[in-house]
Amino acid sequence: MPKAQATPGKALLSPADHTLIMIDHQSQMSFATKTIDATLLRNNCALVAKAAREFKVSTILTTVAEKSFSGPIYEEIRSVFPKDEIIDRTSMNTWEDTRIAKRVNEIGKGRIVLAGL
């Protein structure tokens, strides 16, 4: 009789197979978020950022209208990636900015995880 073996599922993410894109984690953008407490939201975003850093997941940071409307990315994220470029967009749809697709292609991972407001 064959023995049972614990093996990772093929559909599970690994740090080597995906890129995380953190989208629009900015104070002005989170005003409309009413389903979660603002402090808990920011803490959760920090947790995602810290997990990505610890597991060495390639991460893209993006904001929208940082200077004119939405403000900077949460400090809880910025402090985790202090030297990373933040791609500030003028369009609401992340995929409408060619810099995002270019960066995804440069990284070259087969899967994308989107974390945004």
NUMAR-605138 format. One record per atom (N, C-alpha, C): residue number from 1; residue in one letter; chain; atom name; z, x, y. Coordinates in Angstrom, 1 decimal. Atoms other than C-alpha are relative to their C-alpha. Layout:
NODE, num, residu, chaine, atome, w, u, v
NODE, NUM, a, A, CA, Z, X, Y
...
***
This chain:
NODE, num, residu, chaine, atome, w, u, v
NODE, 1, m, A, N, 0.0, 0.8, -1.2
NODE, 1, m, A, CA, 0.0, 0.0, 0.0
NODE, 1, m, A, C, 0.0, 0.9, 1.2
NODE, 2, p, A, N, 0.0, -0.8, -1.3
NODE, 2, p, A, CA, -0.9, 1.4, 3.5
NODE, 2, p, A, C, 1.3, -0.1, 0.8
NODE, 3, k, A, N, -1.2, 0.0, -0.8
NODE, 3, k, A, CA, 2.0, 2.3, 5.7
NODE, 3, k, A, C, -0.4, -0.4, 1.5
NODE, 4, a, A, N, 0.2, 0.5, -1.4
NODE, 4, a, A, CA, 2.3, 0.7, 9.2
NODE, 4, a, A, C, 0.2, 1.3, 0.9
NODE, 5, q, A, N, -0.1, -1.1, -1.0
NODE, 5, q, A, CA, 1.7, 3.1, 12.1
NODE, 5, q, A, C, 0.0, -0.6, 1.4
NODE, 6, a, A, N, -0.1, 0.4, -1.4
NODE, 6, a, A, CA, 2.6, 2.7, 15.7
NODE, 6, a, A, C, -1.1, 0.8, 0.8
NODE, 7, t, A, N, 1.1, -0.7, -0.7
NODE, 7, t, A, CA, -0.6, 3.5, 17.7
NODE, 7, t, A, C, -0.3, -0.8, 1.3
NODE, 8, p, A, N, 0.3, 0.7, -1.2
NODE, 8, p, A, CA, -1.5, 2.8, 21.3
NODE, 8, p, A, C, -1.2, -0.9, -0.1
NODE, 9, g, A, N, 1.1, 0.8, 0.0
NODE, 9, g, A, CA, -3.8, -0.1, 21.8
NODE, 9, g, A, C, -1.2, 0.6, 0.9
NODE, 10, k, A, N, 1.1, -0.6, -0.7
NODE, 10, k, A, CA, -7.3, 0.8, 23.0
NODE, 10, k, A, C, -0.2, -0.6, 1.4
NODE, 11, a, A, N, 0.1, 0.7, -1.3
NODE, 11, a, A, CA, -7.0, -1.6, 26.0
NODE, 11, a, A, C, 1.0, 0.5, 1.0
NODE, 12, l, A, N, -1.1, -0.5, -0.9
NODE, 12, l, A, CA, -3.9, 0.1, 27.4
NODE, 12, l, A, C, -0.5, 1.0, 1.0
NODE, 13, l, A, N, 0.3, -1.0, -0.9
NODE, 13, l, A, CA, -4.2, 2.1, 30.5
NODE, 13, l, A, C, 0.6, 1.4, -0.3
NODE, 14, s, A, N, -0.6, -1.4, 0.1
NODE, 14, s, A, CA, -3.6, 5.9, 30.5
NODE, 14, s, A, C, -0.3, 0.6, 1.3
NODE, 15, p, A, N, 0.3, -0.7, -1.3
NODE, 15, p, A, CA, -3.4, 8.2, 33.5
NODE, 15, p, A, C, -1.4, 0.6, 0.1
NODE, 16, a, A, N, 1.3, -0.7, 0.0
NODE, 16, a, A, CA, -6.6, 9.9, 32.4
NODE, 16, a, A, C, -1.2, -1.0, 0.1
NODE, 17, d, A, N, 1.2, 0.9, 0.0
NODE, 17, d, A, CA, -8.8, 6.7, 32.3
NODE, 17, d, A, C, -0.2, -0.9, 1.1
NODE, 18, h, A, N, 0.2, 1.0, -1.1
NODE, 18, h, A, CA, -8.3, 4.9, 35.5
NODE, 18, h, A, C, 0.4, 0.6, 1.4
NODE, 19, t, A, N, -0.4, -0.3, -1.4
NODE, 19, t, A, CA, -8.0, 5.1, 39.3
NODE, 19, t, A, C, 0.7, -1.2, 0.6
NODE, 20, l, A, N, -0.8, 1.1, -0.7
NODE, 20, l, A, CA, -5.5, 3.1, 41.3
NODE, 20, l, A, C, -0.5, 0.0, 1.5
NODE, 21, i, A, N, 0.3, 0.2, -1.5
NODE, 21, i, A, CA, -6.6, 1.7, 44.7
NODE, 21, i, A, C, 1.0, -0.9, 0.6
NODE, 22, m, A, N, -1.0, 0.8, -0.7
NODE, 22, m, A, CA, -3.8, 0.6, 46.9
NODE, 22, m, A, C, -0.6, -0.5, 1.3
NODE, 23, i, A, N, 0.7, 0.7, -1.0
NODE, 23, i, A, CA, -5.2, -1.9, 49.4
NODE, 23, i, A, C, 0.8, -0.7, 1.0
NODE, 24, d, A, N, -0.5, 0.8, -1.1
NODE, 24, d, A, CA, -3.9, -3.0, 52.8
NODE, 24, d, A, C, 1.5, -0.2, 0.0
NODE, 25, h, A, N, -1.4, 0.2, 0.0
NODE, 25, h, A, CA, -0.2, -2.4, 52.3
NODE, 25, h, A, C, 0.5, 0.4, 1.4
NODE, 26, q, A, N, -0.3, -0.2, -1.4
NODE, 26, q, A, CA, 0.5, -2.8, 56.0
NODE, 26, q, A, C, 0.8, -1.2, 0.5
NODE, 27, s, A, N, -0.9, 1.0, -0.4
NODE, 27, s, A, CA, 3.1, -4.8, 57.9
NODE, 27, s, A, C, -0.7, -1.3, 0.5
NODE, 28, q, A, N, 0.7, 1.1, -0.6
NODE, 28, q, A, CA, 0.7, -7.1, 59.8
NODE, 28, q, A, C, -0.7, -0.8, -1.2
NODE, 29, m, A, N, 0.7, 0.7, 1.1
NODE, 29, m, A, CA, -1.2, -7.9, 56.6
NODE, 29, m, A, C, 1.0, -0.7, -1.0
NODE, 30, s, A, N, -1.0, 0.6, 0.9
NODE, 30, s, A, CA, 2.0, -8.8, 54.7
NODE, 30, s, A, C, 0.7, -1.2, 0.6
NODE, 31, f, A, N, -0.7, 1.2, -0.6
NODE, 31, f, A, CA, 3.1, -11.5, 57.2
NODE, 31, f, A, C, -0.3, -1.3, -0.7
NODE, 32, a, A, N, 0.4, 1.2, 0.7
NODE, 32, a, A, CA, 1.2, -14.1, 55.3
NODE, 32, a, A, C, 0.5, -0.1, -1.4
NODE, 33, t, A, N, -0.5, 0.0, 1.4
NODE, 33, t, A, CA, 2.8, -13.2, 52.0
NODE, 33, t, A, C, 1.4, -0.7, 0.0
NODE, 34, k, A, N, -1.2, 0.8, 0.0
NODE, 34, k, A, CA, 5.4, -15.9, 51.5
NODE, 34, k, A, C, 0.6, -0.2, -1.4
NODE, 35, t, A, N, -0.5, 0.2, 1.4
NODE, 35, t, A, CA, 5.8, -15.8, 47.7
NODE, 35, t, A, C, 1.0, 1.1, -0.5
NODE, 36, i, A, N, -0.9, -1.0, 0.4
NODE, 36, i, A, CA, 8.0, -12.7, 47.7
NODE, 36, i, A, C, 0.7, 0.5, 1.3
NODE, 37, d, A, N, -0.8, -0.6, -1.1
NODE, 37, d, A, CA, 10.7, -11.3, 50.0
NODE, 37, d, A, C, -0.7, 1.3, 0.5
NODE, 38, a, A, N, 0.7, -1.2, -0.6
NODE, 38, a, A, CA, 9.2, -8.6, 52.4
NODE, 38, a, A, C, 0.6, 1.3, -0.5
NODE, 39, t, A, N, -0.7, -1.2, 0.5
NODE, 39, t, A, CA, 11.8, -6.0, 51.3
NODE, 39, t, A, C, -0.4, 0.3, -1.4
NODE, 40, l, A, N, 0.4, -0.2, 1.4
NODE, 40, l, A, CA, 11.1, -6.6, 47.6
NODE, 40, l, A, C, -1.4, 0.4, -0.1
NODE, 41, l, A, N, 1.4, -0.3, 0.0
NODE, 41, l, A, CA, 7.4, -6.5, 48.3
NODE, 41, l, A, C, -0.2, 1.5, 0.3
NODE, 42, r, A, N, 0.1, -1.4, -0.4
NODE, 42, r, A, CA, 7.7, -3.1, 50.0
NODE, 42, r, A, C, 0.6, 0.9, -1.1
NODE, 43, n, A, N, -0.6, -0.8, 1.1
NODE, 43, n, A, CA, 10.0, -1.8, 47.2
NODE, 43, n, A, C, -0.9, 0.0, -1.2
NODE, 44, n, A, N, 1.0, 0.0, 1.1
NODE, 44, n, A, CA, 7.5, -2.9, 44.6
NODE, 44, n, A, C, -1.2, 0.9, 0.2
NODE, 45, c, A, N, 1.1, -0.9, -0.4
NODE, 45, c, A, CA, 4.7, -1.1, 46.4
NODE, 45, c, A, C, 0.4, 1.4, -0.2
NODE, 46, a, A, N, -0.5, -1.3, 0.2
NODE, 46, a, A, CA, 6.8, 2.0, 46.5
NODE, 46, a, A, C, 0.1, 0.4, -1.4
NODE, 47, l, A, N, -0.1, -0.2, 1.4
NODE, 47, l, A, CA, 7.5, 1.7, 42.8
NODE, 47, l, A, C, -1.4, 0.3, -0.6
NODE, 48, v, A, N, 1.3, -0.2, 0.5
NODE, 48, v, A, CA, 3.8, 1.5, 42.0
NODE, 48, v, A, C, -0.5, 1.4, 0.5
NODE, 49, a, A, N, 0.5, -1.3, -0.6
NODE, 49, a, A, CA, 3.0, 4.5, 44.3
NODE, 49, a, A, C, 0.8, 1.1, -0.7
NODE, 50, k, A, N, -0.7, -1.1, 0.7
NODE, 50, k, A, CA, 5.8, 6.6, 42.7
NODE, 50, k, A, C, -0.4, 0.1, -1.4
NODE, 51, a, A, N, 0.5, -0.1, 1.4
NODE, 51, a, A, CA, 4.7, 5.7, 39.2
NODE, 51, a, A, C, -1.3, 0.7, -0.1
NODE, 52, a, A, N, 1.3, -0.6, 0.0
NODE, 52, a, A, CA, 1.2, 6.7, 40.0
NODE, 52, a, A, C, 0.1, 1.5, 0.2
NODE, 53, r, A, N, -0.2, -1.4, -0.2
NODE, 53, r, A, CA, 2.3, 10.0, 41.4
NODE, 53, r, A, C, 0.6, 0.7, -1.2
NODE, 54, e, A, N, -0.6, -0.7, 1.1
NODE, 54, e, A, CA, 4.6, 10.8, 38.5
NODE, 54, e, A, C, -0.9, 0.1, -1.2
NODE, 55, f, A, N, 0.9, 0.0, 1.1
NODE, 55, f, A, CA, 2.0, 9.9, 35.9
NODE, 55, f, A, C, -1.4, 0.7, 0.3
NODE, 56, k, A, N, 1.2, -0.7, -0.4
NODE, 56, k, A, CA, -0.7, 11.8, 37.9
NODE, 56, k, A, C, -1.2, -0.9, -0.1
NODE, 57, v, A, N, 1.1, 0.9, -0.1
NODE, 57, v, A, CA, -2.9, 8.8, 38.3
NODE, 57, v, A, C, -0.8, 0.2, 1.3
NODE, 58, s, A, N, 0.8, -0.2, -1.2
NODE, 58, s, A, CA, -5.8, 9.4, 40.7
NODE, 58, s, A, C, 0.2, -1.3, 0.9
NODE, 59, t, A, N, -0.3, 1.1, -0.8
NODE, 59, t, A, CA, -5.0, 7.1, 43.7
NODE, 59, t, A, C, -0.8, 0.1, 1.3
NODE, 60, i, A, N, 0.7, 0.1, -1.3
NODE, 60, i, A, CA, -7.0, 5.9, 46.7
NODE, 60, i, A, C, 0.8, -0.9, 0.9
NODE, 61, l, A, N, -0.7, 0.8, -0.9
NODE, 61, l, A, CA, -5.2, 4.6, 49.7
NODE, 61, l, A, C, -0.9, -0.5, 1.1
NODE, 62, t, A, N, 0.9, 0.6, -1.0
NODE, 62, t, A, CA, -6.9, 2.2, 52.1
NODE, 62, t, A, C, 0.7, -1.0, 0.8
NODE, 63, t, A, N, -0.5, 0.9, -0.9
NODE, 63, t, A, CA, -6.0, 0.2, 55.1
NODE, 63, t, A, C, -1.1, -0.7, 0.7
NODE, 64, v, A, N, 1.0, 0.7, -0.8
NODE, 64, v, A, CA, -7.8, -2.3, 57.4
NODE, 64, v, A, C, 0.5, 0.0, 1.4
NODE, 65, a, A, N, -0.3, 0.1, -1.4
NODE, 65, a, A, CA, -7.8, -2.0, 61.2
NODE, 65, a, A, C, 1.4, 0.5, 0.4
NODE, 66, e, A, N, -1.3, -0.6, -0.2
NODE, 66, e, A, CA, -4.8, 0.3, 61.3
NODE, 66, e, A, C, 0.4, 0.1, 1.5
NODE, 67, k, A, N, -0.3, -0.3, -1.4
NODE, 67, k, A, CA, -5.0, 1.2, 65.0
NODE, 67, k, A, C, -0.1, -1.3, 0.8
NODE, 68, s, A, N, 0.2, 1.2, -0.9
NODE, 68, s, A, CA, -6.1, -2.2, 66.4
NODE, 68, s, A, C, 0.8, -1.2, -0.4
NODE, 69, f, A, N, -0.6, 1.3, 0.4
NODE, 69, f, A, CA, -4.3, -4.8, 64.4
NODE, 69, f, A, C, 1.1, 0.1, -1.0
NODE, 70, s, A, N, -0.9, 0.1, 1.1
NODE, 70, s, A, CA, -2.6, -4.2, 61.1
NODE, 70, s, A, C, 1.1, 1.0, -0.2
NODE, 71, g, A, N, -1.0, -1.0, 0.1
NODE, 71, g, A, CA, -0.5, -1.1, 61.6
NODE, 71, g, A, C, -0.2, 1.0, -1.1
NODE, 72, p, A, N, 0.1, -1.1, 1.0
NODE, 72, p, A, CA, 0.0, 2.0, 59.4
NODE, 72, p, A, C, 0.3, -0.6, -1.4
NODE, 73, i, A, N, -0.4, 0.3, 1.4
NODE, 73, i, A, CA, 0.3, 1.9, 55.6
NODE, 73, i, A, C, 1.5, 0.1, -0.1
NODE, 74, y, A, N, -1.4, -0.1, 0.1
NODE, 74, y, A, CA, 3.9, 1.3, 54.5
NODE, 74, y, A, C, 0.5, 1.4, -0.1
NODE, 75, e, A, N, -0.6, -1.4, 0.2
NODE, 75, e, A, CA, 6.0, 4.4, 54.9
NODE, 75, e, A, C, 0.5, 0.3, -1.4
NODE, 76, e, A, N, -0.4, -0.2, 1.4
NODE, 76, e, A, CA, 7.2, 3.8, 51.4
NODE, 76, e, A, C, -1.1, 0.6, -0.9
NODE, 77, i, A, N, 1.2, -0.5, 0.7
NODE, 77, i, A, CA, 3.7, 4.6, 50.2
NODE, 77, i, A, C, -0.4, 1.4, 0.6
NODE, 78, r, A, N, 0.4, -1.3, -0.7
NODE, 78, r, A, CA, 2.9, 7.3, 52.8
NODE, 78, r, A, C, 0.9, 1.1, -0.4
NODE, 79, s, A, N, -1.0, -1.1, 0.3
NODE, 79, s, A, CA, 6.0, 9.3, 51.9
NODE, 79, s, A, C, -0.3, 0.5, -1.4
NODE, 80, v, A, N, 0.3, -0.4, 1.4
NODE, 80, v, A, CA, 4.8, 9.4, 48.2
NODE, 80, v, A, C, -1.3, 0.8, 0.0
NODE, 81, f, A, N, 1.3, -0.7, -0.1
NODE, 81, f, A, CA, 1.3, 10.6, 49.2
NODE, 81, f, A, C, -0.2, 0.6, 1.4
NODE, 82, p, A, N, 0.0, -0.4, -1.4
NODE, 82, p, A, CA, 2.0, 12.5, 52.5
NODE, 82, p, A, C, -1.3, 0.7, 0.4
NODE, 83, k, A, N, 1.2, -0.8, -0.4
NODE, 83, k, A, CA, -1.2, 14.6, 52.4
NODE, 83, k, A, C, -1.3, -0.7, -0.3
NODE, 84, d, A, N, 1.2, 0.7, 0.5
NODE, 84, d, A, CA, -3.6, 12.1, 50.9
NODE, 84, d, A, C, -0.7, -0.7, 1.2
NODE, 85, e, A, N, 0.7, 0.7, -1.0
NODE, 85, e, A, CA, -6.4, 10.7, 53.1
NODE, 85, e, A, C, 0.2, -1.5, -0.2
NODE, 86, i, A, N, 0.0, 1.5, 0.0
NODE, 86, i, A, CA, -6.1, 7.0, 54.0
NODE, 86, i, A, C, -1.3, -0.4, 0.6
NODE, 87, i, A, N, 1.3, 0.5, -0.5
NODE, 87, i, A, CA, -9.5, 5.3, 54.3
NODE, 87, i, A, C, 0.3, -1.3, 0.7
NODE, 88, d, A, N, -0.2, 1.1, -0.9
NODE, 88, d, A, CA, -9.2, 2.9, 57.2
NODE, 88, d, A, C, -1.3, -0.7, 0.2
NODE, 89, r, A, N, 1.3, 0.8, 0.0
NODE, 89, r, A, CA, -11.8, 0.1, 57.0
NODE, 89, r, A, C, 0.0, -0.9, 1.2
NODE, 90, t, A, N, 0.2, 1.0, -1.0
NODE, 90, t, A, CA, -13.2, -2.3, 59.5
NODE, 90, t, A, C, -0.3, -1.4, -0.6
NODE, 91, s, A, N, 0.3, 1.3, 0.7
NODE, 91, s, A, CA, -14.2, -4.9, 56.9
NODE, 91, s, A, C, 1.2, -0.4, -0.9
NODE, 92, m, A, N, -1.1, 0.5, 0.8
NODE, 92, m, A, CA, -11.8, -7.1, 55.0
NODE, 92, m, A, C, -0.2, 0.3, -1.5
NODE, 93, n, A, N, 0.3, -0.2, 1.4
NODE, 93, n, A, CA, -13.5, -6.5, 51.6
NODE, 93, n, A, C, -0.1, 1.5, -0.2
NODE, 94, t, A, N, 0.0, -1.5, 0.2
NODE, 94, t, A, CA, -12.7, -3.0, 50.3
NODE, 94, t, A, C, -1.3, 0.5, -0.6
NODE, 95, w, A, N, 1.3, -0.4, 0.6
NODE, 95, w, A, CA, -16.0, -2.9, 48.3
NODE, 95, w, A, C, -1.1, 0.0, 1.0
NODE, 96, e, A, N, 1.1, -0.1, -1.0
NODE, 96, e, A, CA, -18.0, -3.3, 51.5
NODE, 96, e, A, C, 0.0, 1.3, 0.7
NODE, 97, d, A, N, -0.1, -1.4, -0.6
NODE, 97, d, A, CA, -16.9, 0.2, 52.6
NODE, 97, d, A, C, -0.6, 1.0, -1.0
NODE, 98, t, A, N, 0.6, -1.0, 1.0
NODE, 98, t, A, CA, -19.2, 2.8, 51.0
NODE, 98, t, A, C, 0.9, 1.2, -0.3
NODE, 99, r, A, N, -0.9, -1.1, 0.2
NODE, 99, r, A, CA, -16.5, 5.4, 51.4
NODE, 99, r, A, C, 0.9, -0.2, -1.3
NODE, 100, i, A, N, -0.8, 0.3, 1.2
NODE, 100, i, A, CA, -14.4, 3.6, 48.7
NODE, 100, i, A, C, -0.8, 0.2, -1.3
NODE, 101, a, A, N, 0.9, -0.2, 1.2
NODE, 101, a, A, CA, -17.3, 3.5, 46.2
NODE, 101, a, A, C, -0.3, 1.5, -0.2
NODE, 102, k, A, N, 0.3, -1.4, 0.1
NODE, 102, k, A, CA, -18.1, 7.1, 47.0
NODE, 102, k, A, C, 1.2, 0.7, -0.6
NODE, 103, r, A, N, -1.2, -0.7, 0.5
NODE, 103, r, A, CA, -14.5, 8.2, 46.3
NODE, 103, r, A, C, 0.3, -0.4, -1.4
NODE, 104, v, A, N, -0.2, 0.4, 1.4
NODE, 104, v, A, CA, -14.3, 6.2, 43.1
NODE, 104, v, A, C, -1.0, 0.8, -0.9
NODE, 105, n, A, N, 1.0, -0.8, 0.8
NODE, 105, n, A, CA, -17.5, 7.9, 41.9
NODE, 105, n, A, C, 0.4, 1.4, -0.1
NODE, 106, e, A, N, -0.4, -1.4, 0.0
NODE, 106, e, A, CA, -16.2, 11.3, 42.9
NODE, 106, e, A, C, 1.1, 0.2, -1.1
NODE, 107, i, A, N, -1.1, -0.1, 1.0
NODE, 107, i, A, CA, -13.0, 10.7, 40.8
NODE, 107, i, A, C, -0.6, -0.1, -1.4
NODE, 108, g, A, N, 0.7, 0.1, 1.3
NODE, 108, g, A, CA, -15.2, 9.5, 37.9
NODE, 108, g, A, C, 0.7, -0.6, -1.1
NODE, 109, k, A, N, -0.7, 0.7, 1.1
NODE, 109, k, A, CA, -12.7, 7.4, 35.9
NODE, 109, k, A, C, -0.7, -1.3, -0.4
NODE, 110, g, A, N, 0.7, 1.2, 0.5
NODE, 110, g, A, CA, -14.0, 4.5, 33.8
NODE, 110, g, A, C, 0.6, -1.3, 0.4
NODE, 111, r, A, N, -0.7, 1.3, -0.3
NODE, 111, r, A, CA, -11.5, 1.9, 35.0
NODE, 111, r, A, C, 0.6, 0.1, 1.3
NODE, 112, i, A, N, -0.6, 0.1, -1.3
NODE, 112, i, A, CA, -10.1, 0.8, 38.3
NODE, 112, i, A, C, 1.1, -1.0, 0.0
NODE, 113, v, A, N, -1.1, 1.0, -0.2
NODE, 113, v, A, CA, -6.7, -0.9, 39.0
NODE, 113, v, A, C, 0.1, -0.2, 1.5
NODE, 114, l, A, N, -0.2, 0.4, -1.4
NODE, 114, l, A, CA, -6.5, -2.7, 42.3
NODE, 114, l, A, C, 1.4, -0.5, 0.3
NODE, 115, a, A, N, -1.4, 0.5, -0.4
NODE, 115, a, A, CA, -3.1, -3.2, 44.0
NODE, 115, a, A, C, -0.1, -0.3, 1.5
NODE, 116, g, A, N, 0.2, 0.4, -1.4
NODE, 116, g, A, CA, -3.4, -5.1, 47.2
NODE, 116, g, A, C, 0.7, -1.3, 0.4
NODE, 117, l, A, N, -0.6, 1.2, -0.5
NODE, 117, l, A, CA, -2.1, -7.8, 49.4
NODE, 117, l, A, C, -1.1, -1.0, 0.1
***
